[in-house]
Amino acid sequence: MKKLFVDRLIEQIRRKKTPCIVGLDPALGRMPNRWLQRQGINQQSSLADCAEAIYQYNLLVLDAIADLVPAVKPQSAYYELFGSAGIVALEKTITAARDRGLLVVLDVKRGDIAATATAYAQSYLAGEPPRPLEADAITIVPYLGKDCLDPFFESATKWGKGIFVCVKTSNPGASIVQEQQIGDRYLYEIIADLIKPASDHSIGESGYSGIGAVVGATYPEAAQRLRKQLPNSLFLVPGVGAQGGGKEGIRACFNPDGLGAVVSSSRAIMYPHQYSDADSTTETIRQAAVDLISQVNEILK
């Protein structure tokens, strides 16, 4: 049987000595003007040409970071923006990442019930028959309740894939929902209760489960609570870099063994020219990834 996603990921984390992954959020408005000009992209460019440009920029990023990190996280919305051509760009990006030995966490944040949830799960998780958007793991949202979680959990368990449920996200506006109190508990803790049974029944050889949670680095206290509540679940940790997540939040998402979470950064890696005087090239993108890896490794010492 093929190794579980979580075991393959932890194997790569150990081999590459980092829990950092890179988000692939290819936004034309963030790309260097000189690079766009070389691609022939302007305000009159077709959707197909724009989609090809975002794919080419992804290749630039992938070539810079493939040997440094265990996985990448494409955000589907940036591709859907360009219609069917954008979906093709996403499919090609997934293939290009795999060709470079990277695992793929597809950030789609789906969440529906019954047959619709099953169809989504088959689109992104099923190993047979082959699907063009099949990923190693996906993100989902839980607010239609247990009915919207179970089809994804079942498919992930069947095919050895990963699921990251949005439990305590990094955006400030999420608190009005996720920190609602019901009795003496926060709503995000109740969501974590729904994850735990499936997580406990899908623990791999590494001692971790790929059925886990999105937990932002911007809320250390919540991360500490959730780490205790879901000790064997893998956490996907956004909010680092451009969103300002710091040491406390990152450290709280990990277990004492230095495992249990992956730290995702997108903009700070993809577009270093927006954060320094340097242009965004293979070398500066790579250096941005090296800097993130060093920062996180220092925090986890």
C-alpha positions in Angstrom: 0.0 0.0 0.0 1.2 3.5 -0.8 2.5 5.4 2.2 0.1 7.8 3.9 0.4 11.5 3.0 1.3 12.4 6.6 4.2 9.8 6.7 5.6 11.0 3.3 5.4 14.6 4.5 7.2 13.9 7.8 9.8 11.9 5.9 10.4 14.9 3.7 10.4 17.3 6.6 13.2 15.2 8.3 15.2 14.8 5.0 15.1 18.5 4.2 15.3 19.6 7.8 12.4 22.0 7.7 8.6 22.0 8.3 8.2 25.1 6.0 6.1 24.9 2.8 5.6 27.5 0.1 2.3 28.8 -1.0 1.8 29.3 -4.8 -0.5 32.3 -5.0 0.4 33.7 -8.5 -1.1 37.2 -8.7 -0.2 39.2 -11.8 -0.5 42.4 -9.8 2.3 41.3 -7.5 4.7 40.1 -10.1 7.7 42.3 -11.2 6.8 44.6 -14.1 9.9 43.7 -16.0 9.1 40.0 -15.7 5.5 40.6 -17.0 6.9 42.7 -19.9 9.2 39.8 -20.9 6.1 37.5 -20.9 4.2 40.0 -23.1 1.5 40.6 -20.4 -0.4 43.8 -20.4 -4.0 45.0 -19.8 -5.1 43.7 -23.2 -3.7 40.2 -22.6 -6.1 37.3 -23.0 -7.1 35.0 -20.1 -5.2 32.2 -21.7 -2.0 34.3 -22.0 -2.4 35.4 -18.3 -2.9 31.9 -17.2 0.2 30.8 -19.0 2.1 33.6 -17.3 1.1 32.6 -13.9 2.2 29.0 -14.7 5.6 30.3 -15.9 6.0 32.3 -12.7 5.2 29.2 -10.7 8.0 27.3 -12.5 10.3 30.1 -11.5 9.3 29.6 -7.9 9.4 25.8 -8.1 12.9 25.7 -9.6 14.1 28.1 -6.8 12.6 26.1 -3.8 12.1 22.5 -4.8 15.1 21.1 -3.1 14.5 23.2 0.1 11.0 22.4 1.2 8.8 19.3 1.4 5.6 20.7 -0.2 3.9 23.5 -1.9 0.4 24.9 -1.4 -1.4 26.3 -4.5 -4.4 28.5 -3.7 -7.1 27.6 -6.2 -8.7 31.0 -6.4 -5.7 32.5 -8.1 -6.1 30.0 -10.9 -9.9 30.0 -11.1 -9.7 33.8 -11.9 -8.6 32.9 -15.4 -11.4 30.4 -16.1 -10.7 27.1 -17.8 -7.2 28.3 -18.8 -6.5 29.0 -15.2 -7.6 25.5 -14.2 -5.2 24.1 -16.8 -2.4 26.2 -15.3 -3.3 24.7 -11.9 -3.2 21.2 -13.3 0.2 21.9 -14.9 1.5 23.4 -11.7 0.5 20.3 -9.7 2.3 18.1 -12.3 5.4 20.4 -12.2 5.5 20.3 -8.4 5.3 16.5 -8.4 8.0 16.2 -11.1 10.2 18.1 -8.7 9.5 15.7 -5.8 7.2 18.0 -3.9 4.0 17.1 -2.2 1.0 19.2 -3.0 -1.5 20.7 -0.5 -4.3 22.2 -2.6 -5.9 25.1 -0.8 -9.5 24.9 -2.1 -11.5 25.4 1.2 -14.4 23.3 0.0 -17.3 22.5 2.4 -20.6 21.0 1.3 -22.8 18.0 2.2 -23.8 14.6 0.9 -23.2 13.8 -2.8 -21.7 17.3 -3.5 -19.1 16.8 -0.8 -18.4 13.3 -2.1 -17.9 14.8 -5.6 -15.5 17.4 -4.3 -13.6 14.7 -2.4 -13.3 12.5 -5.5 -12.1 15.5 -7.5 -9.2 16.3 -5.3 -8.4 13.2 -3.3 -9.4 10.0 -5.1 -6.4 7.9 -6.4 -8.5 6.0 -9.0 -9.5 6.9 -11.6 -6.8 9.5 -12.0 -8.1 13.1 -11.7 -6.3 16.1 -13.1 -6.7 18.1 -9.8 -5.7 15.3 -7.5 -3.6 16.6 -4.6 -1.9 15.0 -1.6 -4.0 17.0 0.8 -6.7 19.8 0.6 -8.2 22.4 2.9 -11.9 22.4 3.8 -14.3 24.5 5.8 -16.5 22.9 8.6 -19.5 25.2 9.0 -22.1 22.9 7.4 -21.3 20.5 10.3 -20.4 16.9 10.5 -22.2 16.1 7.2 -19.7 18.2 5.3 -16.7 16.7 7.0 -17.3 13.0 6.8 -17.2 12.5 3.0 -13.8 14.2 2.9 -12.5 12.2 5.9 -13.7 9.0 4.4 -12.0 9.7 1.0 -8.8 10.9 2.7 -8.7 7.7 4.8 -9.4 5.5 1.8 -6.7 7.0 -0.3 -4.1 7.9 2.3 -4.5 11.6 1.7 -4.5 14.7 4.0 -7.3 17.1 5.1 -6.8 20.4 6.9 -10.0 21.7 8.4 -10.1 25.5 8.9 -10.4 25.6 12.7 -8.6 28.8 13.9 -7.5 30.8 10.9 -5.0 33.6 10.8 -7.2 36.4 9.6 -8.4 38.9 12.2 -12.0 38.9 11.1 -12.3 35.2 11.8 -12.6 35.7 15.6 -16.2 37.0 15.4 -17.1 33.4 14.4 -14.4 31.1 15.6 -14.2 32.6 19.1 -17.9 32.5 19.8 -18.4 30.9 23.2 -20.8 28.1 23.7 -20.9 27.4 27.4 -17.3 27.5 28.5 -15.8 26.5 25.2 -14.9 28.4 22.0 -16.5 27.3 18.7 -13.1 26.4 17.3 -12.7 23.9 20.1 -16.0 22.3 19.2 -14.9 22.1 15.6 -11.7 20.3 16.8 -13.9 17.8 18.6 -15.4 16.9 15.2 -12.0 16.2 13.8 -10.5 14.2 16.6 -12.3 10.8 16.0 -11.3 10.6 12.3 -7.8 11.9 13.2 -7.4 9.2 15.9 -8.4 6.5 13.5 -5.9 7.5 10.8 -2.6 7.8 12.6 0.4 6.7 10.4 3.7 5.1 11.2 5.1 8.6 12.1 2.6 8.8 15.0 0.7 11.6 13.3 -2.6 11.8 11.4 -3.0 13.6 8.1 -6.6 14.6 9.1 -5.7 17.8 10.8 -6.4 21.5 11.1 -5.6 25.0 9.8 -4.3 26.9 12.9 -3.0 30.4 12.4 0.4 31.5 13.9 -1.4 34.8 14.8 -3.2 33.3 17.8 -0.8 31.6 20.2 -3.3 30.9 23.0 -5.7 29.2 20.6 -2.8 27.2 19.1 -1.8 26.0 22.5 -5.3 24.8 23.3 -5.7 23.1 20.0 -2.3 21.4 20.2 -3.4 19.8 23.5 -6.8 18.9 22.1 -5.4 17.3 18.8 -1.9 16.0 19.8 -1.6 13.7 16.9 -3.1 15.8 14.2 -1.0 17.7 11.6 -1.5 21.5 11.7 -1.2 23.7 8.6 0.1 27.0 10.0 -0.5 30.2 7.9 -0.1 33.7 9.1 3.7 33.8 9.0 5.6 36.4 7.0 3.3 39.0 5.5 0.5 38.4 8.0 2.8 38.9 11.0 2.6 35.6 12.9 5.4 35.4 15.4 7.5 33.1 17.5 4.9 32.3 20.1 2.2 31.3 17.6 4.6 29.1 15.6 6.0 27.4 18.6 2.6 26.7 20.0 1.6 24.7 16.9 4.4 22.1 17.3 4.8 19.2 19.7 8.0 18.8 21.8 9.4 16.5 19.1 9.6 19.4 16.7 6.9 17.9 14.5 3.1 18.1 14.2 2.9 21.2 11.9 3.9 22.7 8.6 4.4 26.5 8.3 3.2 28.0 5.1 4.4 31.3 3.6 3.3 32.6 0.2 3.8 36.2 -0.6 7.1 36.7 1.3 8.6 33.9 -0.7 7.1 34.5 -4.2 7.6 38.2 -4.3 10.7 39.2 -2.5 10.9 42.5 -4.5 7.9 43.7 -2.5 9.7 43.4 0.8 13.2 44.5 -0.2 15.2 46.4 -2.9 16.0 43.1 -4.7 14.2 42.0 -7.8 12.2 38.7 -7.7 14.5 36.2 -9.4 15.3 32.5 -8.9 18.1 33.6 -6.5 16.1 36.1 -4.4 13.1 33.7 -4.2 15.4 31.0 -3.1 17.0 33.3 -0.5 13.6 34.3 0.9 12.8 30.6 1.4 16.2 30.0 3.0 15.5 32.9 5.4 12.1 31.5 6.4 13.6 28.1 7.0 16.3 29.5 9.2 13.8 31.7 11.1 11.4 28.8 11.8 14.2 26.4 12.7 15.6 28.9 15.2 12.2 29.3 16.8 11.8 25.5 17.1 15.2 24.9 18.7 
